[in-house]
Amino acid sequence: MHGFRFILGCALCAAFAVQAAPQVDVIAKGLSNPRGIAFAPNGQLYVAEAGSGGAGPCFVLADNRNACYGESGAMTRVDPTGLAAPVRVITGLPSLAPPGGFGAVGPQGISFHGSGNGQLVLGLAALANARDNLPANGALLGRAIQVGVGGNWKAGADIAGYELANDPVAGGKDSNLNGVAATGGRHFIADAGGNAVYEVAANGKVSVFAAFPSRMIPAPPFMHLPPGAMIPMQSVPTSVVDGQDGYIYIGELTGFPFPVGTANVYRVQAGGGAPEVFASGFTNIMGIAFDASHRLYVLQVGSGFAGGMPPLLPPGRLIRLNADGSRTVIHEGLFYPGGLAIGPDGAAYVTNFGIVPRPVPGSFPDGGQVLRISLD
């Protein structure tokens, strides 16, 4: 049910103004399926690398891809100036990927809080019991780990295990953690597989913070269903941030058939409550972040359904929601971007080529990248 695949000429483009081309610099390359990205309080920039899988064991993920286990995942420090090469400060983390390593599942989200510690979350894209036949480190898939900027870490909340036992959105019990917001006393984890955002208290207790059941949408023409037919579409929450305004904000990818313009940004009171739509009309959201003026930036990983694998049409886009409700396309031409952070310098930092496992001559010579994108 809850599969999240690795994951414009569009009908809504008229609603989005396009600004003059920003300054875009590649500050890191050679990364392996780079996804979430975050600044630590000391100003250092870190990336979750999902890795490239390995030799096995292998099993079928919730999206029907056959993936093999390896310990190629990492947490990597990136120089925001681009002058120094990336440094992998935590290595040997579990990773699942098809042969070739494209579109791996592994370390996928990262966030730091004011004390300097952070949370790194690892995807799974399967039921928690799929870990039973993996090497010992495979138990980290589907859970959070507490990390320090120097590379120390310890295992944290087992979200996949909680999802398997409780299944707050009925219909399937697979789990695929993607986004995390660390706030010090507690942290929030977006489970794209479980269609829920979980809260983890300081004592490690897991609870459901927000659940996102499927909603009914018109069936697309390519499904050849009778006129007026409706089908369920999953939410697939991928990103979560603390708005520092009393609300937690959540962005959704949406599931099959990935219709254009149906992805929402929700907000939930930090003390709990029902999700409410904060902004709508987006497509395939992978990351959200606020700047110092509390303007929301939305990272779209794709532009609707492409069919085949991977299933999303390029390009990815970085879009700003302005104070008057209008939207500005800051930068497009991204290819499967995996994460977004706004730096202390006011620029946007984006992982690009987020499903690419290594430099590939002729097609992806840089492998995965981190981009610095200037903002006004």
C-alpha beads as a LAMMPS data file, in Angstrom:
LAMMPS data file: protein, C-alpha beads

376 atoms
374 bonds

1 atom types
1 bond types

-500.0 500.0 xlo xhi
-500.0 500.0 ylo yhi
-500.0 500.0 zlo zhi

Masses

1 110.0

Atoms # bond

1 1 1 0.000 0.000 0.000
2 1 1 2.261 2.710 1.296
3 1 1 5.169 2.469 -1.159
4 1 1 7.225 5.614 -1.720
5 1 1 9.114 5.230 -4.989
6 1 1 12.500 6.911 -5.205
7 1 1 11.521 8.236 -5.536
8 1 1 7.001 21.804 -16.360
9 1 1 5.152 22.147 -18.856
10 1 1 2.329 21.901 -16.364
11 1 1 -1.254 22.964 -16.162
12 1 1 -0.593 25.183 -13.153
13 1 1 2.461 27.028 -14.409
14 1 1 0.519 30.223 -15.029
15 1 1 0.065 30.511 -11.265
16 1 1 3.823 30.530 -10.679
17 1 1 5.958 33.539 -11.527
18 1 1 9.543 32.795 -12.560
19 1 1 12.248 35.052 -11.177
20 1 1 15.470 35.993 -12.916
21 1 1 17.988 33.147 -12.863
22 1 1 19.683 32.913 -9.452
23 1 1 23.349 32.194 -8.850
24 1 1 23.657 28.393 -8.659
25 1 1 26.923 26.792 -7.557
26 1 1 27.831 23.121 -7.195
27 1 1 29.486 22.957 -3.778
28 1 1 29.766 19.170 -3.494
29 1 1 29.725 16.247 -5.903
30 1 1 30.486 12.554 -6.001
31 1 1 27.765 11.795 -3.443
32 1 1 25.766 8.564 -3.303
33 1 1 21.984 9.042 -3.473
34 1 1 22.087 12.306 -1.446
35 1 1 18.797 13.096 0.274
36 1 1 18.167 15.183 3.384
37 1 1 20.378 18.154 4.170
38 1 1 20.655 20.296 7.292
39 1 1 22.810 22.872 9.039
40 1 1 24.090 22.152 12.524
41 1 1 24.123 24.995 15.083
42 1 1 27.860 25.445 14.506
43 1 1 27.208 26.361 10.854
44 1 1 28.423 23.091 9.400
45 1 1 26.320 21.476 6.665
46 1 1 25.451 17.782 6.667
47 1 1 23.887 15.455 4.109
48 1 1 22.232 12.064 4.493
49 1 1 23.576 9.734 1.800
50 1 1 21.309 6.754 1.157
51 1 1 24.262 4.810 -0.261
52 1 1 24.207 2.301 -3.096
53 1 1 23.109 -0.957 -1.491
54 1 1 25.444 -3.911 -1.665
55 1 1 25.787 -7.619 -2.339
56 1 1 22.802 -8.700 -0.241
57 1 1 20.727 -10.286 1.193
58 1 1 18.105 -9.092 -1.280
59 1 1 14.330 -8.775 -1.058
60 1 1 11.434 -7.018 -2.780
61 1 1 10.533 -3.544 -1.518
62 1 1 7.015 -2.172 -1.185
63 1 1 7.322 -0.550 -4.630
64 1 1 8.177 -3.962 -6.185
65 1 1 11.851 -3.222 -6.757
66 1 1 14.304 -5.961 -5.855
67 1 1 16.897 -4.363 -3.560
68 1 1 20.086 -5.742 -2.062
69 1 1 21.608 -4.876 1.310
70 1 1 24.948 -3.201 1.871
71 1 1 26.507 -0.834 4.406
72 1 1 27.215 2.052 2.028
73 1 1 25.037 4.715 3.712
74 1 1 26.639 7.730 5.354
75 1 1 26.286 11.094 7.057
76 1 1 28.522 13.531 5.223
77 1 1 29.830 16.996 6.073
78 1 1 29.797 19.473 3.192
79 1 1 31.673 22.772 3.099
80 1 1 29.051 25.481 2.344
81 1 1 31.687 27.449 0.420
82 1 1 32.534 24.477 -1.786
83 1 1 36.258 24.935 -1.143
84 1 1 36.793 21.672 0.730
85 1 1 35.823 18.193 -0.399
86 1 1 32.925 16.410 1.366
87 1 1 33.877 14.319 4.405
88 1 1 31.895 11.235 5.455
89 1 1 31.804 11.509 9.238
90 1 1 29.560 8.453 9.784
91 1 1 29.958 5.484 7.455
92 1 1 28.830 1.864 7.339
93 1 1 25.130 2.663 7.630
94 1 1 22.665 0.247 6.010
95 1 1 21.495 0.783 2.460
96 1 1 19.126 -1.070 0.114
97 1 1 19.305 -0.658 -3.656
98 1 1 18.672 -2.509 -6.909
99 1 1 21.721 -3.653 -8.883
100 1 1 23.573 -0.521 -9.996
101 1 1 22.647 1.394 -6.851
102 1 1 20.167 3.888 -8.328
103 1 1 17.334 5.026 -6.066
104 1 1 18.677 3.524 -2.854
105 1 1 16.851 3.432 0.471
106 1 1 18.979 4.268 3.509
107 1 1 19.859 7.457 5.411
108 1 1 17.233 9.869 4.079
109 1 1 16.520 12.704 6.506
110 1 1 18.581 14.789 8.911
111 1 1 17.917 17.616 11.356
112 1 1 19.815 19.298 14.201
113 1 1 18.617 21.198 17.239
114 1 1 20.201 23.930 19.328
115 1 1 22.366 21.718 21.514
116 1 1 24.285 20.449 18.489
117 1 1 22.928 16.933 18.432
118 1 1 20.731 15.782 15.600
119 1 1 18.492 13.042 14.287
120 1 1 19.243 11.004 11.183
121 1 1 16.406 8.823 9.884
122 1 1 16.763 5.753 7.692
123 1 1 14.186 4.510 5.239
124 1 1 13.113 0.910 4.719
125 1 1 10.301 0.799 2.122
126 1 1 9.116 -2.532 3.504
127 1 1 7.583 -4.141 6.570
128 1 1 9.696 -3.999 9.709
129 1 1 10.067 -7.776 9.751
130 1 1 11.921 -7.605 6.417
131 1 1 14.927 -6.644 8.561
132 1 1 14.961 -10.015 10.315
133 1 1 17.192 -11.682 7.728
134 1 1 19.647 -8.800 7.403
135 1 1 23.000 -8.346 9.163
136 1 1 22.919 -6.657 12.573
137 1 1 23.121 -3.094 11.237
138 1 1 20.068 -3.787 9.095
139 1 1 17.994 -3.238 12.247
140 1 1 18.726 0.498 11.835
141 1 1 16.578 0.662 8.699
142 1 1 13.222 2.210 9.513
143 1 1 14.435 3.960 12.634
144 1 1 16.079 7.166 13.824
145 1 1 19.598 7.468 15.157
146 1 1 20.906 10.295 17.310
147 1 1 24.007 11.836 15.757
148 1 1 26.684 14.312 16.739
149 1 1 28.632 16.581 14.425
150 1 1 31.836 14.705 15.216
151 1 1 30.451 11.373 14.060
152 1 1 29.225 9.831 17.306
153 1 1 25.822 8.145 17.108
154 1 1 23.420 5.810 18.866
155 1 1 20.256 4.030 17.794
156 1 1 16.937 5.707 18.533
157 1 1 13.237 5.193 17.939
158 1 1 12.095 2.206 15.883
159 1 1 9.372 3.791 13.753
160 1 1 9.027 0.836 11.374
161 1 1 8.411 -1.442 14.325
162 1 1 5.754 0.905 15.672
163 1 1 4.107 1.108 12.242
164 1 1 3.999 -2.678 11.938
165 1 1 2.406 -3.035 15.370
166 1 1 -0.071 -0.141 15.166
167 1 1 -0.694 0.827 11.502
168 1 1 -2.372 4.202 12.195
169 1 1 -3.415 4.563 8.539
170 1 1 -5.011 1.241 7.730
171 1 1 -4.269 -0.620 4.529
172 1 1 -0.626 -1.596 4.810
173 1 1 2.143 -1.645 7.391
174 1 1 5.267 -0.810 5.417
175 1 1 7.441 2.091 6.555
176 1 1 9.828 4.452 4.783
177 1 1 11.159 7.314 6.895
178 1 1 12.126 10.342 4.860
179 1 1 12.021 13.634 6.797
180 1 1 12.755 14.662 10.381
181 1 1 12.513 17.828 12.469
182 1 1 14.587 17.822 15.669
183 1 1 13.425 20.296 18.302
184 1 1 15.472 19.326 21.340
185 1 1 12.876 17.901 23.701
186 1 1 11.208 15.881 20.958
187 1 1 11.440 15.215 17.261
188 1 1 9.000 14.585 14.436
189 1 1 9.472 11.988 11.697
190 1 1 7.659 11.855 8.352
191 1 1 7.005 8.253 7.366
192 1 1 6.298 8.287 3.636
193 1 1 5.464 4.596 3.733
194 1 1 3.150 4.744 6.728
195 1 1 1.363 7.952 5.660
196 1 1 1.915 9.430 9.110
197 1 1 4.131 11.810 11.050
198 1 1 5.369 10.378 14.332
199 1 1 6.448 12.225 17.443
200 1 1 9.327 10.883 19.523
201 1 1 9.495 12.221 23.075
202 1 1 12.727 12.886 24.960
203 1 1 12.341 9.516 26.704
204 1 1 12.064 7.741 23.342
205 1 1 8.309 7.115 23.472
206 1 1 6.750 7.030 19.982
207 1 1 3.259 8.355 19.253
208 1 1 1.276 9.373 16.191
209 1 1 1.465 13.144 15.710
210 1 1 -0.558 13.316 12.484
211 1 1 -2.129 10.720 10.197
212 1 1 -2.890 11.234 6.506
213 1 1 -5.484 8.823 5.109
214 1 1 -5.937 8.407 1.364
215 1 1 -8.229 10.846 -0.412
216 1 1 -10.386 10.169 -3.442
217 1 1 -9.468 11.793 -6.759
218 1 1 -10.728 11.473 -10.350
219 1 1 -9.153 8.538 -12.176
220 1 1 -6.687 9.688 -14.850
221 1 1 -7.525 8.857 -18.493
222 1 1 -4.662 6.366 -18.878
223 1 1 -6.379 4.042 -16.392
224 1 1 -9.293 3.607 -18.849
225 1 1 -11.937 3.541 -16.108
226 1 1 -15.550 4.595 -16.634
227 1 1 -16.217 8.360 -16.806
228 1 1 -16.451 9.902 -13.371
229 1 1 -14.591 7.043 -11.664
230 1 1 -12.755 7.965 -8.462
231 1 1 -9.664 6.251 -7.058
232 1 1 -7.830 6.548 -3.716
233 1 1 -4.576 8.510 -3.644
234 1 1 -2.160 8.199 -0.742
235 1 1 -0.657 11.262 0.919
236 1 1 2.990 10.075 1.247
237 1 1 4.332 12.719 3.682
238 1 1 7.992 13.268 2.899
239 1 1 9.066 16.381 4.793
240 1 1 8.530 17.994 8.170
241 1 1 9.836 21.236 9.716
242 1 1 9.261 23.192 12.897
243 1 1 7.890 26.556 11.772
244 1 1 8.999 28.218 15.039
245 1 1 5.510 29.752 15.149
246 1 1 3.661 27.149 17.169
247 1 1 3.100 24.845 14.193
248 1 1 4.787 21.840 12.637
249 1 1 4.640 21.899 8.818
250 1 1 4.429 18.790 6.630
251 1 1 4.870 18.404 2.862
252 1 1 3.492 15.473 0.854
253 1 1 4.669 13.741 -2.306
254 1 1 1.241 12.169 -2.982
255 1 1 1.028 8.624 -4.281
256 1 1 -0.004 7.041 -7.552
257 1 1 -1.085 8.456 -9.983
258 1 1 0.996 11.458 -8.803
259 1 1 -1.414 14.061 -10.250
260 1 1 -0.150 17.543 -11.002
261 1 1 -1.107 20.238 -8.504
262 1 1 -2.519 17.990 -5.757
263 1 1 0.325 18.016 -3.204
264 1 1 -0.324 20.059 -0.066
265 1 1 1.689 21.605 2.708
266 1 1 -0.118 20.975 5.991
267 1 1 0.388 22.416 9.431
268 1 1 -0.431 20.965 12.828
269 1 1 -0.300 22.797 16.130
270 1 1 2.902 21.808 17.922
271 1 1 0.813 20.638 20.867
272 1 1 -1.182 18.347 18.585
273 1 1 -4.399 18.538 16.620
274 1 1 -5.853 17.842 13.212
275 1 1 -3.748 18.701 10.129
276 1 1 -4.959 21.725 8.185
277 1 1 -3.963 22.676 4.645
278 1 1 -1.541 25.594 4.759
279 1 1 -0.764 25.765 1.028
280 1 1 -1.951 23.703 -1.930
281 1 1 -1.385 23.340 -5.663
282 1 1 2.092 21.816 -5.553
283 1 1 3.376 18.641 -7.206
284 1 1 5.550 15.885 -5.706
285 1 1 6.931 17.725 -2.665
286 1 1 10.226 16.387 -1.321
287 1 1 11.363 19.206 0.996
288 1 1 10.112 22.328 2.735
289 1 1 11.937 25.079 4.641
290 1 1 11.407 28.612 5.930
291 1 1 13.749 31.559 5.481
292 1 1 14.467 34.226 8.097
293 1 1 11.388 36.170 6.932
294 1 1 9.228 33.055 7.423
295 1 1 8.628 32.640 3.711
296 1 1 8.069 29.019 2.812
297 1 1 10.218 27.292 0.184
298 1 1 8.952 24.094 -1.423
299 1 1 11.175 21.602 -3.217
300 1 1 9.369 19.551 -5.867
301 1 1 11.151 16.337 -6.785
302 1 1 9.141 15.875 -9.994
303 1 1 6.374 17.284 -12.155
304 1 1 3.824 14.481 -12.271
305 1 1 3.583 10.909 -13.459
306 1 1 5.981 9.698 -16.131
307 1 1 5.206 5.986 -16.066
308 1 1 7.881 3.342 -15.849
309 1 1 10.762 3.657 -13.385
310 1 1 11.493 6.163 -12.042
311 1 1 7.887 7.286 -12.207
312 1 1 8.161 11.084 -11.940
313 1 1 8.711 13.559 -14.737
314 1 1 11.573 16.022 -14.451
315 1 1 12.240 18.778 -13.766
316 1 1 12.351 19.262 -10.044
317 1 1 11.731 22.825 -8.867
318 1 1 12.431 25.124 -5.958
319 1 1 9.399 27.376 -5.358
320 1 1 8.801 30.191 -2.871
321 1 1 5.407 30.920 -1.349
322 1 1 5.309 34.698 -1.027
323 1 1 3.591 36.672 1.738
324 1 1 0.731 37.669 -0.608
325 1 1 0.052 34.040 -1.500
326 1 1 1.703 34.177 -4.932
327 1 1 4.392 31.651 -5.874
328 1 1 7.774 32.229 -7.454
329 1 1 9.799 29.540 -9.202
330 1 1 13.302 30.179 -7.862
331 1 1 15.085 27.475 -9.829
332 1 1 14.081 24.601 -12.073
333 1 1 15.956 22.036 -14.096
334 1 1 16.721 19.963 -11.014
335 1 1 16.876 16.183 -11.416
336 1 1 15.356 14.218 -8.545
337 1 1 16.434 16.652 -5.817
338 1 1 16.446 14.986 -2.410
339 1 1 16.516 17.670 0.281
340 1 1 16.389 21.373 1.092
341 1 1 17.862 23.652 3.763
342 1 1 18.049 27.432 4.097
343 1 1 21.498 28.444 5.302
344 1 1 22.510 31.102 7.815
345 1 1 23.706 33.091 4.784
346 1 1 20.130 33.188 3.438
347 1 1 20.853 30.892 0.466
348 1 1 19.075 27.635 -0.345
349 1 1 21.065 24.403 -0.248
350 1 1 19.630 21.525 -2.294
351 1 1 20.771 17.974 -2.898
352 1 1 20.497 17.200 -6.616
353 1 1 20.717 13.959 -8.604
354 1 1 19.301 12.390 -5.466
355 1 1 18.788 8.937 -7.024
356 1 1 22.312 8.694 -8.484
357 1 1 24.744 6.401 -6.607
358 1 1 28.075 7.561 -7.985
359 1 1 29.644 9.491 -10.886
360 1 1 28.522 7.905 -14.149
361 1 1 30.556 9.014 -17.173
362 1 1 28.418 10.454 -19.935
363 1 1 25.179 10.744 -17.986
364 1 1 25.847 11.732 -14.345
365 1 1 29.534 12.710 -14.254
366 1 1 29.159 14.447 -10.862
367 1 1 27.181 11.692 -9.187
368 1 1 25.028 13.232 -6.462
369 1 1 25.472 16.967 -5.887
370 1 1 24.819 19.705 -3.371
371 1 1 23.829 23.038 -4.903
372 1 1 23.943 26.481 -3.334
373 1 1 21.148 28.649 -4.807
374 1 1 21.135 32.373 -4.106
375 1 1 17.894 33.910 -2.838
376 1 1 16.819 37.557 -2.717

Bonds

1 1 1 2
2 1 2 3
3 1 3 4
4 1 4 5
5 1 5 6
6 1 6 7
7 1 8 9
8 1 9 10
9 1 10 11
10 1 11 12
11 1 12 13
12 1 13 14
13 1 14 15
14 1 15 16
15 1 16 17
16 1 17 18
17 1 18 19
18 1 19 20
19 1 20 21
20 1 21 22
21 1 22 23
22 1 23 24
23 1 24 25
24 1 25 26
25 1 26 27
26 1 27 28
27 1 28 29
28 1 29 30
29 1 30 31
30 1 31 32
31 1 32 33
32 1 33 34
33 1 34 35
34 1 35 36
35 1 36 37
36 1 37 38
37 1 38 39
38 1 39 40
39 1 40 41
40 1 41 42
41 1 42 43
42 1 43 44
43 1 44 45
44 1 45 46
45 1 46 47
46 1 47 48
47 1 48 49
48 1 49 50
49 1 50 51
50 1 51 52
51 1 52 53
52 1 53 54
53 1 54 55
54 1 55 56
55 1 56 57
56 1 57 58
57 1 58 59
58 1 59 60
59 1 60 61
60 1 61 62
61 1 62 63
62 1 63 64
63 1 64 65
64 1 65 66
65 1 66 67
66 1 67 68
67 1 68 69
68 1 69 70
69 1 70 71
70 1 71 72
71 1 72 73
72 1 73 74
73 1 74 75
74 1 75 76
75 1 76 77
76 1 77 78
77 1 78 79
78 1 79 80
79 1 80 81
80 1 81 82
81 1 82 83
82 1 83 84
83 1 84 85
84 1 85 86
85 1 86 87
86 1 87 88
87 1 88 89
88 1 89 90
89 1 90 91
90 1 91 92
91 1 92 93
92 1 93 94
93 1 94 95
94 1 95 96
95 1 96 97
96 1 97 98
97 1 98 99
98 1 99 100
99 1 100 101
100 1 101 102
101 1 102 103
102 1 103 104
103 1 104 105
104 1 105 106
105 1 106 107
106 1 107 108
107 1 108 109
108 1 109 110
109 1 110 111
110 1 111 112
111 1 112 113
112 1 113 114
113 1 114 115
114 1 115 116
115 1 116 117
116 1 117 118
117 1 118 119
118 1 119 120
119 1 120 121
120 1 121 122
121 1 122 123
122 1 123 124
123 1 124 125
124 1 125 126
125 1 126 127
126 1 127 128
127 1 128 129
128 1 129 130
129 1 130 131
130 1 131 132
131 1 132 133
132 1 133 134
133 1 134 135
134 1 135 136
135 1 136 137
136 1 137 138
137 1 138 139
138 1 139 140
139 1 140 141
140 1 141 142
141 1 142 143
142 1 143 144
143 1 144 145
144 1 145 146
145 1 146 147
146 1 147 148
147 1 148 149
148 1 149 150
149 1 150 151
150 1 151 152
151 1 152 153
152 1 153 154
153 1 154 155
154 1 155 156
155 1 156 157
156 1 157 158
157 1 158 159
158 1 159 160
159 1 160 161
160 1 161 162
161 1 162 163
162 1 163 164
163 1 164 165
164 1 165 166
165 1 166 167
166 1 167 168
167 1 168 169
168 1 169 170
169 1 170 171
170 1 171 172
171 1 172 173
172 1 173 174
173 1 174 175
174 1 175 176
175 1 176 177
176 1 177 178
177 1 178 179
178 1 179 180
179 1 180 181
180 1 181 182
181 1 182 183
182 1 183 184
183 1 184 185
184 1 185 186
185 1 186 187
186 1 187 188
187 1 188 189
188 1 189 190
189 1 190 191
190 1 191 192
191 1 192 193
192 1 193 194
193 1 194 195
194 1 195 196
195 1 196 197
196 1 197 198
197 1 198 199
198 1 199 200
199 1 200 201
200 1 201 202
201 1 202 203
202 1 203 204
203 1 204 205
204 1 205 206
205 1 206 207
206 1 207 208
207 1 208 209
208 1 209 210
209 1 210 211
210 1 211 212
211 1 212 213
212 1 213 214
213 1 214 215
214 1 215 216
215 1 216 217
216 1 217 218
217 1 218 219
218 1 219 220
219 1 220 221
220 1 221 222
221 1 222 223
222 1 223 224
223 1 224 225
224 1 225 226
225 1 226 227
226 1 227 228
227 1 228 229
228 1 229 230
229 1 230 231
230 1 231 232
231 1 232 233
232 1 233 234
233 1 234 235
234 1 235 236
235 1 236 237
236 1 237 238
237 1 238 239
238 1 239 240
239 1 240 241
240 1 241 242
241 1 242 243
242 1 243 244
243 1 244 245
244 1 245 246
245 1 246 247
246 1 247 248
247 1 248 249
248 1 249 250
249 1 250 251
250 1 251 252
251 1 252 253
252 1 253 254
253 1 254 255
254 1 255 256
255 1 256 257
256 1 257 258
257 1 258 259
258 1 259 260
259 1 260 261
260 1 261 262
261 1 262 263
262 1 263 264
263 1 264 265
264 1 265 266
265 1 266 267
266 1 267 268
267 1 268 269
268 1 269 270
269 1 270 271
270 1 271 272
271 1 272 273
272 1 273 274
273 1 274 275
274 1 275 276
275 1 276 277
276 1 277 278
277 1 278 279
278 1 279 280
279 1 280 281
280 1 281 282
281 1 282 283
282 1 283 284
283 1 284 285
284 1 285 286
285 1 286 287
286 1 287 288
287 1 288 289
288 1 289 290
289 1 290 291
290 1 291 292
291 1 292 293
292 1 293 294
293 1 294 295
294 1 295 296
295 1 296 297
296 1 297 298
297 1 298 299
298 1 299 300
299 1 300 301
300 1 301 302
301 1 302 303
302 1 303 304
303 1 304 305
304 1 305 306
305 1 306 307
306 1 307 308
307 1 308 309
308 1 309 310
309 1 310 311
310 1 311 312
311 1 312 313
312 1 313 314
313 1 314 315
314 1 315 316
315 1 316 317
316 1 317 318
317 1 318 319
318 1 319 320
319 1 320 321
320 1 321 322
321 1 322 323
322 1 323 324
323 1 324 325
324 1 325 326
325 1 326 327
326 1 327 328
327 1 328 329
328 1 329 330
329 1 330 331
330 1 331 332
331 1 332 333
332 1 333 334
333 1 334 335
334 1 335 336
335 1 336 337
336 1 337 338
337 1 338 339
338 1 339 340
339 1 340 341
340 1 341 342
341 1 342 343
342 1 343 344
343 1 344 345
344 1 345 346
345 1 346 347
346 1 347 348
347 1 348 349
348 1 349 350
349 1 350 351
350 1 351 352
351 1 352 353
352 1 353 354
353 1 354 355
354 1 355 356
355 1 356 357
356 1 357 358
357 1 358 359
358 1 359 360
359 1 360 361
360 1 361 362
361 1 362 363
362 1 363 364
363 1 364 365
364 1 365 366
365 1 366 367
366 1 367 368
367 1 368 369
368 1 369 370
369 1 370 371
370 1 371 372
371 1 372 373
372 1 373 374
373 1 374 375
374 1 375 376
